[in-house]
Amino acid sequence: MMPTNPMSLNKLLALIETAGNRLPNPAMLFVWLCIIVLALSALLSMAGFSAVNPVTGQTLETVNLLSVAGLHRILADTVTNFTGFAPVGTVLIAILGIGVAEHSGLIAVLLRVLILKTPPQLLTYAVVLAGVLSSMAADVGYVVLIPLAALVFIGAGRHPVAGIAAAFAGVSGGYSANLLIGPLDALLAGISTEAAGLVDANYQVNAAGNYYFLIVSTVLVVIICSWITEKITSKRFADYQQGDDAPTTTTILPAERRGLWAVAVFSLVVVAALLLCLVPTSGILRDPQTGSILRSPFISGIVTLISVYAALAGILYGRISGRYRRSSEFVDGMEKHMATMAAYLVLMFFAAQFVSYFNWSNLGGIIAIKGAEVLAELQLHAGLLLVAFILTMAFINLFIGSASAKWALIAPIFVPMLLLSGISPEATQMAYRIGDSTTNIITPLMPYFGVIVAFTRQYDKAAGLGTIIAMMLPYSIALSLAWSALLLLWVVLGLPLGPGAGIYVAGGP
């Protein structure tokens, strides 16, 4: 339970920040974590540390990475660990396009328009809601919305780090809430169906199985994260000296207005072209085999599409507004912003190695199975069992970042176990999603955590891992408590989680 006295809370968070910042430089932290995982893989392998999957009966053993085979794998895959690490390419591609849009002045003028049109009291709510909805577009929230939120807060005369916190809470803490059905819903539902098939071969979990609960969850996440931003985070980050990154005027100049109109027309053309490629069942951006949009080149390539759009919009705005007079000036914007990513690339190199070592060693999978065994022994009521499951997933999420990869490992264990107890796969899936979201924002092992550190350091040079953990801890605790309480209320009232999906299956409690 966090202290209710604001002064006590600030002291506690300051202590957490100080302790966390005493950790090594983020890159060095991952160096040490790599060493620790390598050592643990050898020691636990010799000790026979393993776990038996209760569904398949297969034994998952610790792999010794300091063996000859392990060393060969490390040497062979070091480069591909880095180049194939999702946050690396995603962020760099996004930065190329966003860099042009910012260098041309387009982002600055758009932010001024946003600040002029949005009531100050609704700004935080708008940022958090945008963060929650951004999960529809894969990783766009991390690489586009979070840095933009910082600029929006600067333009409103507020500390940019508070904007980063609000957006990060929405993007990552609220990852399992949304107003629309997205690709993650389809992916998790497919895994849940396969897991349920181990008990009932005819059970189907559809992508909308959690939809009603997700809508209410969106409202809950926006309210909680906005309240914490206003009452806690903004007070911890109250003072900020605005520099060149702050909008210098509250008016839109005629040349800027012409540039905005040109970008508006261009945007309509882009939207029309995308609809032409998506709406027809034979659209070229749909999945060529299934015709699906949820799992299509459009969704998987959306960061690239946004980057190209941002670059073209920036070039167009720069030419119309007079900011760009030479055709090559947009390259300067790319180079300028790419130059700021050096520290990030170093961090991501070591983070990529750690994630690979942790996966290769099987330590994450064994931790998940051990957690499942503990949970199975509790023999709790359905509501309390789901809450216990949320807490277990929240803990496991501190060590394994990928939502789909983790569910692929955990679902075959928990879905059949709870289905046999009368709890629907949809309820188990929703409990998993809550636990998976609420600790994303406090674990340095989440792939994009280093991105948040890098963004924060643009405005607070002393920021480290402890700064981010302390800043996001109130969000994590509040979301865990409130979201679990919401699911308990759902159980008590017996409400459907989505179309045709309840808490219990036929014959359940």
C-alpha positions in Angstrom: 0.0 0.0 0.0 1.5 3.3 -1.0 1.5 6.2 1.5 -1.5 8.6 1.0 0.4 11.6 2.4 1.9 13.4 -0.7 5.1 14.3 1.1 5.6 10.7 2.3 4.9 9.4 -1.3 7.4 11.8 -2.8 10.0 10.8 -0.3 9.4 7.1 -1.0 9.6 7.7 -4.8 12.7 9.8 -4.3 14.3 6.9 -2.4 13.4 4.4 -5.1 14.7 6.8 -7.8 18.0 7.3 -5.9 18.4 3.5 -5.3 17.6 2.8 -8.9 19.9 5.4 -10.3 22.8 3.8 -8.3 22.5 0.9 -10.7 25.1 1.0 -13.5 24.6 2.9 -16.7 21.7 1.2 -18.5 24.1 -0.3 -21.1 26.4 -1.5 -18.3 23.4 -2.9 -16.4 22.6 -5.2 -19.4 26.3 -6.1 -19.6 26.1 -7.4 -16.0 22.8 -9.1 -16.6 24.3 -10.9 -19.6 27.1 -12.1 -17.4 24.7 -13.1 -14.6 22.5 -15.1 -17.0 25.5 -16.9 -18.5 26.7 -17.8 -15.0 23.2 -18.9 -13.8 22.7 -21.0 -17.0 25.8 -22.9 -16.1 25.2 -23.3 -12.4 21.5 -24.1 -12.7 22.1 -26.6 -15.5 24.6 -28.4 -13.3 22.0 -28.3 -10.5 19.4 -29.9 -12.7 17.0 -26.9 -12.5 14.0 -27.8 -14.7 10.3 -27.9 -14.9 7.8 -30.3 -16.3 5.0 -28.8 -18.5 1.9 -30.3 -16.9 0.0 -30.3 -20.3 2.6 -31.8 -22.7 4.6 -33.7 -20.1 7.8 -32.4 -21.6 10.6 -31.4 -19.3 12.1 -27.9 -19.8 15.7 -27.9 -18.7 18.1 -25.1 -18.1 20.5 -24.8 -21.1 24.2 -24.2 -20.2 25.3 -21.3 -22.3 28.9 -21.6 -21.2 29.1 -25.0 -22.8 30.9 -25.4 -26.1 27.5 -25.5 -28.0 26.4 -22.4 -26.0 29.6 -20.5 -26.9 29.2 -21.4 -30.5 25.7 -20.1 -30.5 26.8 -16.8 -28.9 29.5 -16.3 -31.4 27.3 -17.1 -34.4 24.3 -15.1 -33.4 25.6 -12.0 -31.7 25.2 -9.9 -34.9 21.7 -11.2 -35.7 20.6 -10.8 -32.0 21.3 -7.1 -32.5 20.1 -6.5 -36.1 17.0 -8.7 -35.5 16.1 -7.0 -32.2 12.6 -5.5 -32.8 13.1 -2.1 -31.1 16.3 -1.3 -33.1 14.9 -1.3 -36.6 11.5 0.0 -35.6 12.9 3.0 -33.8 15.5 3.9 -36.4 13.0 3.7 -39.3 10.5 5.8 -37.3 13.2 8.4 -36.5 14.1 8.9 -40.2 10.6 10.0 -41.1 9.8 11.8 -37.8 13.1 13.6 -38.1 12.1 15.2 -41.4 8.7 16.2 -40.0 10.3 17.8 -37.0 13.2 19.4 -38.9 10.8 21.0 -41.4 8.8 22.6 -38.6 5.7 20.6 -39.3 5.5 18.9 -35.8 6.1 22.2 -34.0 3.2 23.9 -35.8 0.9 20.9 -35.4 1.7 21.0 -31.6 0.8 24.7 -31.5 -2.5 23.9 -33.2 -3.2 21.1 -30.7 -2.4 23.2 -27.7 -4.5 26.1 -29.0 -7.5 23.8 -29.7 -7.4 21.4 -26.7 -8.6 22.6 -23.3 -5.7 22.5 -20.8 -7.8 20.3 -18.4 -8.2 17.7 -21.1 -4.7 17.6 -22.4 -3.5 14.7 -20.2 -6.6 12.7 -20.9 -6.0 13.1 -24.6 -2.4 12.0 -24.3 -3.2 8.9 -22.3 -6.2 7.9 -24.5 -4.0 8.3 -27.6 -1.4 6.0 -25.9 -4.0 3.3 -25.2 -5.4 3.4 -28.8 -1.9 3.3 -30.2 -1.6 -0.4 -29.5 -3.7 -0.8 -32.7 -0.6 0.3 -34.6 2.0 -2.1 -33.1 5.0 -0.1 -31.7 4.0 3.3 -33.0 3.1 4.5 -29.5 6.6 3.9 -28.2 8.5 5.5 -31.0 6.1 8.3 -32.1 3.6 9.2 -29.5 5.8 9.3 -26.4 8.3 11.8 -27.7 5.5 13.9 -29.2 3.8 13.9 -25.8 6.9 15.5 -24.3 6.7 18.3 -26.9 3.0 18.7 -26.3 3.5 19.2 -22.6 6.4 21.7 -23.3 4.0 23.7 -25.5 1.5 23.7 -22.8 4.0 25.1 -20.3 4.4 21.8 -18.5 7.3 19.5 -17.8 8.0 17.2 -20.8 8.9 14.2 -18.5 5.3 14.3 -17.2 4.2 14.0 -20.8 6.5 11.1 -21.3 5.1 9.4 -18.2 1.4 9.9 -19.2 2.0 8.6 -22.7 4.1 5.6 -21.5 1.4 4.7 -19.0 -1.2 4.7 -21.8 0.9 3.0 -24.4 2.4 0.2 -22.2 0.5 0.2 -19.0 -2.8 0.3 -20.9 -1.6 -2.1 -23.6 -4.5 -4.5 -22.9 -7.2 -1.9 -23.2 -8.7 -0.5 -26.4 -11.9 0.7 -28.0 -11.3 -1.4 -31.1 -10.4 -5.0 -31.9 -6.7 -5.1 -33.0 -4.2 -7.6 -34.2 -3.1 -8.5 -30.7 -6.7 -9.6 -29.9 -6.7 -12.0 -32.9 -3.2 -13.3 -32.0 -4.0 -14.0 -28.4 -7.4 -15.6 -29.2 -5.7 -18.0 -31.6 -3.3 -19.1 -29.0 -6.2 -19.4 -26.4 -8.2 -21.6 -28.9 -5.3 -23.9 -29.4 -4.8 -24.2 -25.6 -8.5 -24.8 -25.0 -8.4 -27.5 -27.6 -6.2 -29.6 -25.2 -9.4 -30.1 -23.2 -12.2 -29.2 -25.6 -11.4 -29.6 -29.3 -14.5 -27.7 -30.3 -13.9 -24.6 -28.2 -13.3 -21.4 -30.1 -12.1 -18.1 -28.7 -12.9 -15.3 -31.0 -11.0 -12.0 -31.3 -13.9 -10.1 -29.7 -14.0 -12.4 -26.7 -12.8 -9.6 -24.3 -14.3 -6.7 -26.2 -16.8 -5.4 -23.6 -14.3 -5.6 -20.8 -11.7 -3.8 -23.0 -14.0 -0.9 -23.6 -14.6 -0.3 -19.9 -10.9 -0.9 -19.2 -10.0 1.9 -21.6 -12.1 4.3 -19.5 -10.5 3.0 -16.3 -7.0 3.3 -17.6 -7.4 6.8 -19.0 -9.0 8.1 -15.7 -6.4 6.4 -13.4 -3.3 7.3 -15.5 -4.5 10.9 -16.0 -5.2 11.3 -12.3 -1.8 10.0 -11.3 -0.1 12.3 -13.9 -1.9 15.4 -12.5 -1.7 14.6 -8.8 1.7 12.8 -8.5 3.9 12.9 -11.6 3.4 16.6 -12.5 4.2 17.6 -8.9 7.4 15.6 -8.9 8.4 17.2 -12.2 7.2 20.7 -11.8 10.1 22.9 -12.8 11.4 23.0 -16.4 13.3 25.7 -18.2 11.9 25.9 -21.7 14.5 26.1 -24.5 14.5 25.8 -28.2 12.2 22.8 -28.1 9.3 25.0 -26.9 6.9 26.6 -29.3 7.8 30.3 -29.4 4.5 31.7 -30.5 0.8 30.9 -30.0 -0.2 32.1 -33.5 0.0 30.4 -36.9 1.8 32.4 -39.6 0.4 32.6 -43.1 3.2 30.6 -44.6 2.7 27.9 -41.9 -1.0 27.9 -42.6 -0.4 27.3 -46.3 2.0 24.4 -45.4 -0.7 22.9 -43.1 -3.3 23.1 -45.8 -1.0 21.3 -48.2 -0.3 18.6 -45.7 -4.0 18.3 -45.0 -4.8 17.7 -48.7 -1.8 15.3 -48.9 -3.1 13.4 -45.9 -6.5 13.0 -47.5 -4.9 11.5 -50.6 -2.9 9.1 -48.4 -6.0 8.0 -46.5 -7.9 7.5 -49.8 -5.0 5.4 -51.2 -4.9 3.3 -48.0 -8.6 2.7 -48.1 -8.3 1.7 -51.8 -5.7 -0.8 -50.8 -7.6 -2.2 -47.7 -11.3 -2.0 -48.2 -11.6 -4.3 -51.3 -11.3 -7.9 -50.4 -8.5 -8.1 -53.0 -6.7 -5.0 -51.6 -3.0 -5.2 -52.1 -2.3 -4.4 -48.4 -4.4 -7.3 -47.1 -2.9 -10.6 -46.3 -2.5 -12.3 -49.7 -3.5 -15.8 -48.4 -6.4 -15.0 -46.0 -7.5 -11.5 -47.0 -7.2 -10.4 -43.4 -6.4 -6.8 -42.3 -5.6 -7.7 -38.7 -2.6 -9.8 -39.8 -1.5 -8.2 -43.0 1.4 -6.3 -44.6 -0.4 -3.1 -43.6 -0.3 -3.9 -39.9 3.2 -5.4 -39.9 4.5 -2.5 -42.0 2.7 0.3 -40.3 5.8 1.9 -38.8 7.4 2.1 -42.2 4.2 3.6 -43.7 4.0 6.2 -40.9 7.7 7.0 -41.4 7.4 7.5 -45.1 4.2 9.5 -44.7 5.9 11.7 -42.0 8.9 12.3 -44.3 6.8 13.2 -47.3 4.6 15.4 -45.3 7.6 17.1 -43.8 9.2 17.7 -47.2 5.9 19.1 -48.5 5.4 21.4 -45.5 9.0 22.5 -45.7 8.7 23.5 -49.4 5.3 25.2 -49.1 6.1 27.1 -45.9 9.6 28.1 -47.2 11.5 26.2 -44.6 13.1 24.0 -47.3 14.7 25.7 -50.3 16.9 22.9 -51.5 15.6 19.4 -52.2 18.3 17.8 -50.1 17.6 19.7 -46.9 15.3 16.9 -45.6 18.4 14.7 -45.4 19.8 17.1 -42.9 16.8 16.4 -40.7 17.3 12.7 -40.9 21.0 13.0 -40.1 20.4 15.3 -37.2 18.0 13.1 -35.5 19.8 9.9 -36.3 22.9 11.4 -34.6 21.1 11.5 -31.3 20.5 7.8 -31.3 24.2 6.7 -30.7 23.7 6.0 -26.9 20.4 4.2 -27.7 22.1 1.9 -30.2 24.8 1.0 -27.6 22.1 0.2 -25.1 20.1 -1.9 -27.5 23.1 -3.9 -28.5 23.6 -5.2 -25.0 19.8 -5.5 -24.3 19.4 -7.6 -27.4 22.2 -10.0 -26.2 20.6 -10.3 -22.8 17.1 -11.1 -24.1 18.6 -13.7 -26.4 20.7 -15.3 -23.6 17.6 -15.4 -21.3 15.5 -17.1 -23.9 18.2 -19.6 -24.9 18.8 -20.6 -21.3 15.0 -21.5 -20.8 15.1 -19.7 -17.5 12.0 -17.6 -18.5 9.9 -20.7 -19.4 10.9 -22.5 -16.2 9.9 -19.5 -14.1 6.5 -19.5 -15.8 5.9 -23.2 -15.2 7.0 -22.9 -11.5 4.6 -20.0 -11.1 1.8 -22.0 -12.6 2.4 -24.9 -10.2 2.2 -22.5 -7.2 -1.0 -21.0 -8.5 -2.6 -24.4 -9.1 -2.0 -25.3 -5.4 -3.9 -22.3 -4.0 -7.4 -23.8 -4.6 -9.1 -20.4 -4.7 -12.6 -19.1 -5.6 -12.9 -18.2 -9.3 -12.6 -14.4 -8.7 -9.7 -14.7 -6.3 -8.0 -17.3 -8.5 -8.1 -14.9 -11.5 -6.7 -12.1 -9.3 -3.9 -14.5 -8.1 -3.3 -15.3 -11.8 -3.0 -11.6 -12.6 -0.4 -11.1 -9.9 1.5 -14.2 -11.1 1.5 -12.9 -14.7 2.6 -9.4 -13.4 5.6 -11.0 -11.7 6.5 -13.2 -14.7 6.2 -10.1 -16.9 9.1 -8.6 -15.1 11.3 -11.2 -16.8 9.6 -12.0 -20.1 8.5 -9.1 -22.2 6.7 -10.4 -25.3 3.0 -10.6 -24.7 2.3 -13.2 -27.5 5.5 -15.3 -26.8 4.7 -15.4 -23.1 1.0 -16.4 -23.7 2.1 -19.1 -26.2 4.1 -20.6 -23.3 1.6 -20.0 -20.5 -1.7 -20.6 -22.2 -1.3 -24.4 -22.7 -0.8 -24.6 -18.9 -3.4 -22.2 -17.5 -6.2 -22.3 -20.0 -6.9 -26.1 -19.7 -6.3 -26.0 -15.9 -8.9 -23.2 -15.4 -11.3 -24.5 -18.1 -11.5 -27.8 -16.2 -12.5 -25.7 -13.2 -15.3 -24.0 -15.2 -13.5 -20.7 -15.9 -13.7 -19.7 -19.6 -10.6 -19.3 -21.7 -11.7 -15.7 -22.4 -11.6 -14.9 -18.6 -8.2 -16.5 -18.3 -7.0 -14.6 -21.3 -8.3 -11.3 -19.9 -6.6 -11.9 -16.5 -3.4 -12.7 -18.3 -3.6 -9.4 -20.3 -4.1 -7.4 -17.2 -1.1 -8.9 -15.5 0.9 -8.6 -18.7 0.2 -4.8 -19.0 0.5 -3.5 -15.5 4.2 -4.2 -14.9 5.4 -3.4 -18.4 6.2 0.1 -17.3 8.5 -0.8 -14.4 10.7 -3.5 -15.7 14.0 -2.7 -17.4 13.7 -6.0 -19.3 10.8 -4.7 -21.4 12.4 -4.1 -24.8 11.3 -0.5 -25.1 12.3 0.5 -21.6 15.7 1.7 -22.9 13.8 3.9 -25.4 12.0 5.6 -22.6 15.2 6.2 -20.7 16.7 7.8 -23.9 13.7 10.1 -24.4 13.7 11.2 -20.8 17.4 12.0 -20.9 16.7 14.6 -23.6 15.1 16.7 -20.8 16.8 15.3 -17.7 20.4 14.5 -18.2 20.6 12.8 -14.8 17.7 10.4 -15.5 18.4 6.7 -15.2 16.6 3.4 -14.7 15.6 4.5 -11.2 14.0 7.7 -12.5 11.8 5.7 -14.8 10.9 3.0 -12.3 10.1 5.5 -9.6 8.1 7.7 -12.0 6.0 4.8 -13.3 5.6 2.8 -10.0 2.4 4.7 -8.9 0.8 3.9 -12.3 1.7 0.2 -12.1 0.4 -0.2 -8.5 -2.8 1.8 -9.2 -3.5 -0.1 -12.5 -2.9 -3.5 -10.8 -5.3 -2.7 -8.0 -8.1 -1.0 -10.0 -8.0 -3.4 -13.0 -8.0 -6.5 -10.7 -11.0 -4.9 -8.8 -12.8 -4.4 -12.1 -12.4 -8.0 -13.0 -13.6 -9.1 -9.6 -16.7 -6.9 -10.0 -17.2 -8.5 -13.4 -17.1 -11.9 -11.8 -19.5 -11.0 -9.0 -22.0 -9.4 -11.5 -21.6 -12.3 -14.0 -21.2 -9.8 -16.9 -20.1 -11.0 -20.4 -16.5 -10.3 -21.3 -17.4 -10.0 -25.0 -20.0 -11.3 -27.5 -20.9 -14.8 -26.4 -18.1 -15.0 -23.9 -18.7 -15.1 -20.1 -16.6 -15.7 -17.0 -17.7 -19.3 -16.8 -18.3 -22.0 -19.4 -21.4 -24.2 -19.4 -21.5 -26.3 -16.3 -19.1 -23.9 -14.4 -19.9 -22.3 -11.1 
